[in-house]
Amino acid sequence: MLSERPVKIINVATGHLVDAVIRPASVSDRVLWTHWHGEMQASDSDAHWDWDELLDLAFAYPDRFETYALESNGDLQGLRMLEVTENDVEIYGVHALRLSTAPWNRPPVRRHFGVGSVLVAVAIWRSVELGHRGCIHCESLSAAESFHKRNGMTAIGDVTSEELRRFRFNEESAAVFLDRLRADGLIS
C-alpha cells in the first residue's frame, strides 16, 4: 500500500498551489465522506456510490482493494479506490475502480483544481510499485470520458454491462501524464 505522500492542489480563487497529502483511507474518512456526500447533487454521476460500503470492502479485503484519501487543510478533498489483484490486472494493470471529489471541488463551486488528477496519479504509482509499469485501467462514467481522453487514456474493448466505456493508460501514456503533473507542480 502506498504510504503517505505530499502533493499539491490548486486553489482556484488564488491560483496558488496548496499543500495536500495522499494517504491510505481510514475509518475516520467515513465521517468526512458523509459530510460531503450530503452536499452532493443528485445529478452528480457518482452520487450513488456508497463510500461507506466501498471502504468496508477495502478494509475487509486489503490484499485485493486499496483506498486512498486526498486531504488538504484538514478537509477530505477526494477518495480513490483501487483493485490491485484481479484477472485484468495482469493484462491492463491496476484497476482504478472509483474516484470521487468533494462537492466543493466540482463546478460550479470549484475550490480546488487537480484533485482528480492527483488521485489518478495514485493508481499509476501503485501500478509501478506492483510491477505493472504504470499501466492502469478503469470503467468511466460518461461525465469523465472527456477527462480520460484529454489526458491520454485510450478506450479499450466494448462498453461494460453497466454501459460504461473502458479506458487505460499504457506505460508511455502514464509517464506523460505524471510528467505533466510534475510540470504543473502537483507532484514531485
C-alpha positions in Angstrom: 0.0 0.0 0.0 1.2 3.5 -0.8 2.3 5.4 2.3 1.5 9.0 3.0 2.8 11.2 0.2 2.8 15.1 0.0 1.2 16.5 -3.1 -0.3 19.9 -4.2 -3.6 21.0 -5.5 -4.5 24.4 -6.9 -6.7 26.9 -5.0 -9.0 28.1 -7.8 -9.7 31.5 -6.2 -6.0 32.5 -5.9 -4.4 30.2 -8.5 -1.8 29.2 -5.9 -0.6 25.7 -5.1 -1.9 24.4 -1.8 -0.3 21.6 0.3 -2.1 18.4 0.4 -1.4 14.8 1.3 -2.3 11.4 -0.2 -2.7 8.8 2.5 -4.4 5.4 2.9 -8.0 5.9 3.8 -9.0 5.3 7.4 -12.2 4.6 9.2 -12.5 8.2 10.2 -12.9 9.1 6.5 -16.4 7.7 6.7 -17.5 10.8 8.8 -15.7 13.2 6.4 -17.3 11.4 3.4 -20.8 11.5 5.0 -20.4 15.3 5.4 -19.6 15.9 1.8 -21.9 13.3 0.4 -24.8 15.3 1.9 -23.7 18.2 -0.2 -23.6 16.3 -3.5 -26.3 16.9 -6.1 -28.5 14.0 -7.3 -27.2 14.8 -10.8 -23.6 14.1 -9.8 -22.8 10.9 -11.7 -21.1 9.3 -8.7 -23.7 10.4 -6.1 -25.0 6.8 -5.9 -21.6 5.4 -4.8 -21.7 4.4 -1.1 -18.2 5.1 0.1 -19.1 3.6 3.5 -19.6 0.2 1.7 -16.5 0.7 -0.5 -14.3 1.5 2.5 -15.8 -1.6 4.3 -14.9 -3.7 1.3 -11.4 -2.4 1.1 -10.8 -2.9 4.9 -12.3 -6.4 4.7 -10.1 -7.5 1.7 -6.9 -5.5 1.9 -5.0 -7.8 -0.4 -7.5 -7.1 -3.2 -8.7 -3.5 -2.6 -6.9 -0.3 -1.5 -8.5 3.1 -0.8 -6.8 6.5 -0.6 -7.8 9.9 0.6 -6.6 13.3 -0.5 -6.6 15.7 2.4 -5.8 19.4 2.5 -6.4 21.9 5.3 -8.0 19.2 7.4 -10.7 18.5 4.8 -11.2 15.4 2.7 -10.9 16.6 -0.9 -11.3 13.2 -2.7 -11.3 9.4 -2.4 -9.8 6.8 -4.7 -10.4 3.0 -4.7 -8.2 0.6 -6.5 -8.4 -3.1 -7.2 -4.8 -4.4 -7.2 -5.5 -8.2 -7.7 -7.9 -9.5 -10.3 -7.6 -11.2 -13.7 -7.4 -8.0 -15.8 -4.6 -6.5 -13.6 -2.1 -8.9 -15.3 -3.3 -7.7 -18.8 -4.1 -4.0 -18.2 -2.5 -3.0 -14.9 -4.1 -1.8 -11.7 -7.9 -1.5 -11.8 -8.8 2.1 -10.9 -12.3 1.4 -9.6 -13.7 4.5 -8.1 -12.7 8.2 -7.8 -14.8 10.9 -6.1 -14.0 14.5 -5.4 -15.7 16.6 -2.7 -18.7 18.7 -4.0 -16.8 21.9 -3.4 -14.2 20.8 -6.0 -16.8 20.4 -8.8 -18.4 23.1 -11.0 -19.9 25.5 -10.3 -18.1 25.9 -6.9 -14.7 24.5 -7.6 -12.5 25.5 -4.6 -9.6 23.3 -5.7 -8.3 22.1 -9.1 -6.2 19.0 -9.6 -7.8 16.7 -7.0 -8.9 14.1 -9.6 -5.6 14.2 -11.5 -3.6 13.6 -8.3 -5.9 10.7 -7.4 -5.3 9.2 -10.9 -1.6 9.5 -10.2 -2.1 7.3 -7.1 -3.2 4.4 -9.4 -0.2 4.9 -11.6 2.2 5.0 -8.6 0.7 1.8 -7.2 0.9 0.2 -10.6 4.6 1.0 -10.8 5.1 -0.4 -7.2 3.3 -3.6 -8.1 5.4 -4.2 -11.2 2.8 -3.1 -13.8 4.9 -0.2 -15.2 2.3 2.4 -14.6 -0.4 0.7 -16.6 -4.0 1.2 -15.2 -7.5 0.6 -16.5 -10.9 1.9 -15.5 -14.6 2.0 -16.4 -15.6 5.6 -17.0 -18.7 7.4 -16.0 -19.9 9.2 -19.1 -19.1 12.6 -17.5 -15.4 11.6 -17.1 -14.8 10.2 -20.6 -13.5 13.6 -21.8 -11.1 13.8 -18.9 -9.7 10.4 -19.8 -9.3 11.2 -23.5 -7.8 14.6 -22.8 -5.2 13.1 -20.5 -4.1 10.4 -22.9 -6.0 7.4 -21.9 -7.3 5.1 -24.7 -10.6 3.4 -25.0 -10.4 -0.4 -24.9 -12.9 -3.0 -25.7 -16.7 -2.6 -25.7 -18.8 -0.8 -23.2 -19.5 -2.8 -20.0 -22.8 -4.3 -18.9 -23.3 -1.1 -17.0 -22.9 0.9 -20.2 -19.5 2.3 -19.1 -16.6 2.7 -21.5 -13.3 1.2 -20.5 -10.1 3.3 -20.7 -6.4 2.6 -20.0 -3.1 4.1 -19.6 -0.2 2.2 -21.0 3.3 2.7 -19.7 4.1 5.6 -22.0 0.9 7.5 -21.7 1.0 7.1 -17.9 4.6 8.5 -17.8 3.4 11.5 -20.0 0.5 12.1 -17.6 2.8 12.1 -14.5 5.3 14.4 -16.3 2.5 16.9 -16.9 1.5 16.8 -13.2 5.2 17.4 -12.2 5.4 20.3 -14.6 2.2 21.8 -13.0 3.8 21.4 -9.6 1.1 19.0 -8.3 3.5 16.1 -7.7 7.3 15.7 -7.3 
